[in-house]
C-alpha cells in the first residue's frame, strides 16, 4: 500500500491538469460565461484546487509509511462507502 500511495499522489495533479486542459480546449468555441472562465472552467476554482492539492500532496507525503496498511485500507474502504452512499442519496 505504501508503494501504491507513493506512486499515486504525484500523478494526481498532472492528471487533473491535463484533464482540465482538455475540457477547456473542447469547450473553447462555445459562448463565453464571463470573466475568469476558460470554456466551462472557472479559473479561480481551478487555481484554488490546484494549489490546495499540491499542498495536500506535500502534507500527505510526510505520512507515507507511517500508517499501517490495514488501517489505510480500512479508511479507504470507508471513504469509498461514504462516496457511494452520498451518490445514492443525492440521486
C-alpha positions, -999 to 999 in steps of 0.1 A, spaced: 0 0 0 29 23 7 43 19 -28 9 25 -44 4 57 -23 38 69 -32 32 64 -69 -4 77 -70 -1 110 -52 24 127 -75 4 116 -105 -29 131 -93 -21 167 -100 -8 162 -136 -37 141 -145 -62 167 -131 -44 195 -150 -43 176 -183 -80 166 -180 -89 202 -173 -69 215 -202 -87 190 -225 -120 202 -212 -111 238 -218 -99 231 -253 -130 212 -262 -154 239 -249 -135 269 -260 -157 275 -290 -189 278 -270 -204 310 -257 -183 327 -230 -195 325 -195 -177 357 -184 -145 368 -168 -124 342 -151 -138 314 -173 -119 294 -199 -147 275 -217 -167 260 -189 -138 261 -164 -138 286 -136 -102 296 -134 -104 308 -98 -117 275 -87 -90 257 -108 -63 277 -91 -77 271 -56 -80 233 -63 -45 231 -79 -28 249 -51 -47 230 -24 -40 197 -40 -3 205 -43 -1 213 -6 -22 182 2 2 160 -17 32 176 2 15 171 35 4 136 28 38 126 16 51 131 51 29 104 64 37 77 38 48 46 55 37 57 90 2 45 87 -2 7 88 -15 -9 56 -45 -24 74 -56 10 87 -50 27 54 -71 0 35 -99 3 61 -101 41 59 -100 39 21 -129 14 21 -148 37 44 -142 66 21 -155 47 -9 -185 36 11 -193 71 21 -189 83 -15 -213 56 -27 -238 65 0 -237 101 -10 -242 93 -47 -272 70 -39 -288 95 -16 -283 125 -39 -297 107 -69 
